[in-house]
Amino acid sequence: MSEIFDNVEELKFDANGLIPAIVQDAETKEILMVAWMNAESFQLTQDTGQAHFWSRSRKEIWLKGATSGNFMNIKKILIDCDADTLVLLAEPVGPACHTGERSCFYREVEIRE
C-alpha cells in the first residue's frame, strides 16, 4: 500500500540542497539514469510530469530531453523511508543516456569469486 507524500519540506536534501533521483522505466523497471534534484526541480517535475534536474556542473535546472528530445514522462514519484532518495517511474521518450544507450547503466563489472 502506498502512502501519499505531499510535503516537499519533509524531503531531506543534502548540504548542497540536493537529493538523488533514480529514474526507472515504469513498465520494465529497468534503471535508466541517476541525477540530482533540488526543491525547485522537484516541484517542476511534480507540476509538469516532465523530469527536471539540477546540473551540478552548470549550476542550473535542466529539463531532461530539452535539447535531445529524449524526455522522461514521469508517471509516479516514490520517496524512500528516510525521505533522502527519490525514484522517478518514467515513460522514456528515446534513450536515457547522453551516449545514445537506452540506460546509463550499460557497462558491467565482473564479479571475481
Contacts in CASP RR format, 6 or more apart in sequence:
PFRMAT RR
TARGET T0000
AUTHOR 0000-0000-0000
METHOD contacts of the structure
MODEL  1
MSEIFDNVEELKFDANGLIPAIVQDAETKEILMVAWMNAESFQLTQDTGQ
AHFWSRSRKEIWLKGATSGNFMNIKKILIDCDADTLVLLAEPVGPACHTG
ERSCFYREVEIRE
5 79 0 8 1.000
5 83 0 8 1.000
8 39 0 8 1.000
8 42 0 8 1.000
8 43 0 8 1.000
10 83 0 8 1.000
11 19 0 8 1.000
11 39 0 8 1.000
11 42 0 8 1.000
11 79 0 8 1.000
11 83 0 8 1.000
11 84 0 8 1.000
11 86 0 8 1.000
12 19 0 8 1.000
12 82 0 8 1.000
12 83 0 8 1.000
12 84 0 8 1.000
13 19 0 8 1.000
13 38 0 8 1.000
13 39 0 8 1.000
14 84 0 8 1.000
16 56 0 8 1.000
17 38 0 8 1.000
17 39 0 8 1.000
18 36 0 8 1.000
18 37 0 8 1.000
18 38 0 8 1.000
18 54 0 8 1.000
18 56 0 8 1.000
19 36 0 8 1.000
19 37 0 8 1.000
19 38 0 8 1.000
19 42 0 8 1.000
19 84 0 8 1.000
19 85 0 8 1.000
19 86 0 8 1.000
20 34 0 8 1.000
20 35 0 8 1.000
20 36 0 8 1.000
20 37 0 8 1.000
20 84 0 8 1.000
20 85 0 8 1.000
20 86 0 8 1.000
21 34 0 8 1.000
21 35 0 8 1.000
21 36 0 8 1.000
21 37 0 8 1.000
21 51 0 8 1.000
21 53 0 8 1.000
21 85 0 8 1.000
21 86 0 8 1.000
21 87 0 8 1.000
21 88 0 8 1.000
22 31 0 8 1.000
22 33 0 8 1.000
22 34 0 8 1.000
22 85 0 8 1.000
22 86 0 8 1.000
22 87 0 8 1.000
22 88 0 8 1.000
23 31 0 8 1.000
23 32 0 8 1.000
23 33 0 8 1.000
23 34 0 8 1.000
23 35 0 8 1.000
23 51 0 8 1.000
23 72 0 8 1.000
23 87 0 8 1.000
23 88 0 8 1.000
23 90 0 8 1.000
23 96 0 8 1.000
24 30 0 8 1.000
24 31 0 8 1.000
24 32 0 8 1.000
24 87 0 8 1.000
24 88 0 8 1.000
24 89 0 8 1.000
24 90 0 8 1.000
25 32 0 8 1.000
25 89 0 8 1.000
25 90 0 8 1.000
25 91 0 8 1.000
25 92 0 8 1.000
26 75 0 8 1.000
26 76 0 8 1.000
26 89 0 8 1.000
26 90 0 8 1.000
26 91 0 8 1.000
27 91 0 8 1.000
30 102 0 8 1.000
30 103 0 8 1.000
31 103 0 8 1.000
31 105 0 8 1.000
32 72 0 8 1.000
32 90 0 8 1.000
32 92 0 8 1.000
32 96 0 8 1.000
32 97 0 8 1.000
32 102 0 8 1.000
32 103 0 8 1.000
32 104 0 8 1.000
32 105 0 8 1.000
33 96 0 8 1.000
33 97 0 8 1.000
33 103 0 8 1.000
33 104 0 8 1.000
33 105 0 8 1.000
34 104 0 8 1.000
35 51 0 8 1.000
35 53 0 8 1.000
35 54 0 8 1.000
35 64 0 8 1.000
36 53 0 8 1.000
36 54 0 8 1.000
36 56 0 8 1.000
37 45 0 8 1.000
37 52 0 8 1.000
37 53 0 8 1.000
37 54 0 8 1.000
37 86 0 8 1.000
38 54 0 8 1.000
38 61 0 8 1.000
40 52 0 8 1.000
40 54 0 8 1.000
40 61 0 8 1.000
41 52 0 8 1.000
41 53 0 8 1.000
41 54 0 8 1.000
41 61 0 8 1.000
42 52 0 8 1.000
42 86 0 8 1.000
44 50 0 8 1.000
44 52 0 8 1.000
44 61 0 8 1.000
44 63 0 8 1.000
45 51 0 8 1.000
45 52 0 8 1.000
45 74 0 8 1.000
45 77 0 8 1.000
45 88 0 8 1.000
46 77 0 8 1.000
49 73 0 8 1.000
49 74 0 8 1.000
50 63 0 8 1.000
50 64 0 8 1.000
50 71 0 8 1.000
50 72 0 8 1.000
50 73 0 8 1.000
50 74 0 8 1.000
51 63 0 8 1.000
51 64 0 8 1.000
51 71 0 8 1.000
51 72 0 8 1.000
51 74 0 8 1.000
51 88 0 8 1.000
51 90 0 8 1.000
52 61 0 8 1.000
52 62 0 8 1.000
52 63 0 8 1.000
52 64 0 8 1.000
53 61 0 8 1.000
53 62 0 8 1.000
53 64 0 8 1.000
54 60 0 8 1.000
54 61 0 8 1.000
54 62 0 8 1.000
55 61 0 8 1.000
55 62 0 8 1.000
63 71 0 8 1.000
64 70 0 8 1.000
64 71 0 8 1.000
64 72 0 8 1.000
65 71 0 8 1.000
65 72 0 8 1.000
65 93 0 8 1.000
68 98 0 8 1.000
69 93 0 8 1.000
69 94 0 8 1.000
70 92 0 8 1.000
70 93 0 8 1.000
70 94 0 8 1.000
70 95 0 8 1.000
70 96 0 8 1.000
71 92 0 8 1.000
71 93 0 8 1.000
71 94 0 8 1.000
72 88 0 8 1.000
72 90 0 8 1.000
72 91 0 8 1.000
72 92 0 8 1.000
72 93 0 8 1.000
72 96 0 8 1.000
73 90 0 8 1.000
73 91 0 8 1.000
73 92 0 8 1.000
73 93 0 8 1.000
74 88 0 8 1.000
74 89 0 8 1.000
74 90 0 8 1.000
75 89 0 8 1.000
75 90 0 8 1.000
75 91 0 8 1.000
76 88 0 8 1.000
76 89 0 8 1.000
77 86 0 8 1.000
77 87 0 8 1.000
77 88 0 8 1.000
77 89 0 8 1.000
78 86 0 8 1.000
78 87 0 8 1.000
78 88 0 8 1.000
78 89 0 8 1.000
79 85 0 8 1.000
79 86 0 8 1.000
79 87 0 8 1.000
80 86 0 8 1.000
80 87 0 8 1.000
92 102 0 8 1.000
94 102 0 8 1.000
95 101 0 8 1.000
95 102 0 8 1.000
95 103 0 8 1.000
96 102 0 8 1.000
96 103 0 8 1.000
96 104 0 8 1.000
97 103 0 8 1.000
97 104 0 8 1.000
97 106 0 8 1.000
99 106 0 8 1.000
END
